[in-house]
Amino acid sequence: ALAKGQLDTADNQFKRSIDLLSDADLREPARVFGHDPAAASLGYSTISAWLLGYPDEARRRGKLAMARSASIGIPQTLANGLDLALTAEHLRGDAAAARPLADALEACIEKYGVEYDYSRPLAARNWLLLQSGDTGAAIAGMKRDIEKAQKAGHGLFFPIMYNTLAEACLAAGLVAEGLGAISSAMERIQGGERVLEAESWRLKGELLRAEDNNELAEQCFRTALTVAGEQSSLSLELRAASSLARLHVDTALAPDATERLRVTLERFTEGFDT
């Protein structure tokens, strides 16, 4: 449900799993299978919580996932808890909070020899390079890590990798390359993985804006708004509304943009420091 962008369904099921397993001692099953379902539910629910418009709750669940993973003490579970807490900070856009988590995950992988070529932490690592101003390293690293994740066969959450590559290309002024990354994201989306579809449309619009294709950019921003609304993804709706509002300020297109942004902001109840 999460991968398909069915956020309310996903979040409700995560909460159900967490409640059912809150007092269960699953150390032995986790040792056998490598994952604790309660820690996994807490961790993945950071994504649904943030998308639904609860960035503070996403961070809270990320911390709980790490604590639960630490209590289990299995290397793969430890890595998974750090990974999903890192994902929460990546989505929140908090580089200062994300860096120590990325370092801790790298240390965990090195200490225990865990195979962990998953899309989310790979994207976060290169996003941190981008936030530090090393755009070239972010682009090169993202290309390398996309290939690494493909070889590892981890099929979920690839759009976050392509979106991060597109974001880095936008910062470098490499519009054609960025649009190629978005095309790859859209292929995954058309295959059913719609969880970050609205963000892919928004980034496509920003890339088109960089070439002064403002009318096409507006269409992309409006598509992003529609998709985010259909999925109840309030955080991605805010990003799309912000992009549309900036377009209006710069070009006078989209005269409804300011009102749309105001209405979207009013629906938030937390996360005002993000």
N, C-alpha and C positions, 0 to 999 in steps of 0.2 A: 504493500500500500504506500509506503514512504517513497519508494523508487518511482511509483506511478504518479506521485503528486497528490495522492489521496490523504491529505494531511490530517484531517479530523479523525478519520478511521485509524490511521497509523498511531496517532498520539493516544487515542483511547485504548488501543490494544497494548501499547507500551505500558501505560498506566496499570492496566489490568494485570499484565505480567509482573510488574514491579510489586504490586500489592500481594499477589498470590505467593511470591517467592521471598518476600521481605524477611521472613524469619527462618528460611530454609538454609541448612548447611549443605552446600553443593560443592565442597572442596574436592571430594572424590570424583564425582561426574566431571567436574572441570578439569581435573588432572587427566582423565581419560580422553575427553573430547577437546580440550584446549580452550573452551569458552564457558563462561558462566552466564546463563540466560538473563539473570537479573542485572548483572553488570552491563551486558550487551543492550538490554532494554533501556536502562538508564542512559547509556552512552548514545545510542541512536536517537533516543527521544530528545537529545540536545538539538538535533537537526530539526525535528518537527516543531519543537518549542520555539526556536528562533524564527523559523519560517512563518509560524502562526502569529508572530508579533510579540513574543515574550523573551527578549534577550537576557534579562536578569534570571529568569527561570532556566534558560538554556545553560547559563554559567553554573547555576546551583546544581543542576542535574549532572553536569560534567564533573564537578567536584565530588558528588556522591558516587558517580561511576568510578572515579579514581580510588575513593575510599573502599568501595566494595571490592574492586580489583585487588587492592593491597591486602585486604583481609583473606582473599582466596590464595594469593601468593603464587599463582601459576604464571610463568613468563609470558605466554601468549595473552593471557587475560590482563596482566599488567600493561603490556603494550597496547592492548585494545582500549583500556581505560584512559591512558595518556593520549592516544590517538583521537578519541572522540571528545575529550576535554579540549584538545588543541583545535579540533574542528569548530567547536563552539566559539572559541576566540577568533578564529579565522573569519567565521561568518559575522561575528560582532564587529570585526574590523579593528580589534585591539591588538596591535603588534607587540606592545610592551608586555602584555599578559601571555601572548602566544609564544614568544621566544624561549622562556624557561621551560615551557612544556615541550617544545620541539627539541630542545637540548636533552631533556629528561628522557624523551622517547628514543633519541639516538643512543643515549647511554644504555638504556634498557636493551635495545636491539643488539648493541655491541657486547654487553655483559653476558647475555644469555644465548647469543647466536640465533635470535629469532628471525625467521624469514618474514619480512613485513613490507612487501612492495605494493601497498594499497594506495588507491588514488588520493584519498583525503589528506594523509600526512605529506605525501609527495607534493601535492598542490600547495599545501600550507607552507612547506619549506621554501618553495620558489616564490610564493607570495611575500614571504618575509624578506627575501632578497630584493624583490621589487619595492617593498616599503622602505628598505634601506637605501634605495637609489641606484642599485646595481641592476639596471634593466637588462643589459646584455647577458649577465649571468642568469637572471631569471628566465629569459627566453631560452637560452641554451640548456639550462637545467630542466625546464619544463618539457622540452622536446625529448631529452634523454630519458626523463622519468615516465613520460607517456609510453615510450617504447618498452621501458622496463616493466611497467604495469601490464602492458599488453602481453608480453612474454610470460609473465607470471600467471596470466589467465584470470585476473580479478576483474570481473565484468561490471560491477556496480560503481556508480558515482563517477564515471568517466567525464561527464559534462563539467564537473568542477575543475578538472584538469584543463580541458579545452577552453573553458571560460577564463581561467587564470592565465593561460597562454595568450588569449585574445586581449586581456587587460594589460599584459606586459607589452604586447605589440602596439596597442593604442598609445601607451606611454612613450614608446620609441618612435612613433610615427610610421610604423610599418602596417599601413591599413590593409593592403592586399593580403598579407600574411595573417593578420588578425581575422579578416573575413574568412580565410581558409580554415582557421581554427574553429570559428563559429559554425561553418558548414559541417565540420566533423562532429561538433556537439549536436547539431540538428539531426544528423544521421542517427545518433544514439536516441535522441528524443523521439524520432519517428519510429524507432524500434520499441518504444514504450516507456523509456526511462525519462519521465517528464518532471522530475522533482525540481530541477533548476531551469526549466524551460523559460520562465519569465525573464530570468537574468540573462539568458542567451539572447533573447530578443532585444533586451535593453542594450547589451554590449554591441550587438549588431548596429543598433541605432546610433550609438556613440561613435562607432567606426565610420559610419556613413556621414555623420556630422563632421568628422575630421576632413572629409573631402567635399564639404559644403553641399552634400545631398540632403538638404534639410527637410524636404517634403517626404522623402523616403524614410528619413530618420524618425519623423513624427509618426509615420505609420507603424514603424517598429516599436516605438515607445507605447503607442496605443494598444498594439497587440500584446505587449508585455503587461500592460495594465489589465487587459481582458483575461489573460491566462492567470495572472496572480489572483484576480478576483474569483475566478472559477475554482481555484485551488484553496482559497482562503489564506493565501500567502501574503499576509499583511506587510511583512518586512520587504519582500520583493516588490509589492505594490508601492511602497514608499520610495524605493530606489527608482522605479519607473516614473512615478509622479515627480520626483525631484529632477530627473533627466528632462521630462517634458517641460517643467517649469523653467529650467535653464535655457531650453530651446526658445521658449516664449520671450524670456528676458533679452536674448541675443538677436532674435529674428522677428519678433511680434507674431509668429505663428502660434497656433494653439491658444487662443484667448481664454479658454476655460481652464488653463493649466494651474493658475494660482489657486483657484477655488478647489480644484481637484486635490492639490497638495494639502490645502488646509483641512479638508474633510478627512483625508487619509491620516494626517497627524493626529487629529482629534480622537481617532479610534484607538490610539495607543494608551496603555495604562502604566507602562514601566519602560525602563531602558532609555530614559531621556539624556543620560550622559554618554550614549553611544553615538 
